Amino acid sequence: MTGSHLQFCTFHLAGLHFGVEVPRVQEVLKSLEITPVPLSLAEVQGLINLRGQIVTAVDLRRRLNLPENEGASPSINLVLRGEDGVMSLLVDDIGDVVEVSQDDVETPPETLPPSIRLMVPRVYKLKDSLLHVLDTEQTLDLHTSAVV
């Protein structure tokens, strides 16, 4: 962060442009082998082995109640650090790191589905898109339902 600016690691999911604060991102990895977990929550895709550390992989499309990614390339693992440890979010594609002014923050548009608005407390207008800032703690807290 520099002055009144924030940096976000951006990614795409179901045609939407999302971002998470750079300090929350541990790493970005191509598709990894995921071991399914029987009887787990629907949004839990499974577990990945990250150099000996077992990490929960969350299907962000399911978490945000978005349509399945039919026939697309394997998801990218966006590994985030949260209060309860490390977790991987499965996203469609990784974008760039963007810097925005804190003064340009806006509330999410009413047109966003409630399941997304619950996880996106603020947005920023970029040159060609709207950056939906993901509340990582809310998103990683699997005890909080995104379905409204």
Secondary structure, DSSP 4 states (H G I P E B T S, - for coil): -BTTEEEEEEEEETTEEEEEEGGGEEEEE-----B--TT--TTEEEEEEETTEEEEEEEHHHHTTPPP-TTPPPPEEEEEEETTEEEEEEESEEEEEEEEEGGGEEPPPTTS-HHHHTT--EEEE-SSSEEEE--HHHHH-TTS----
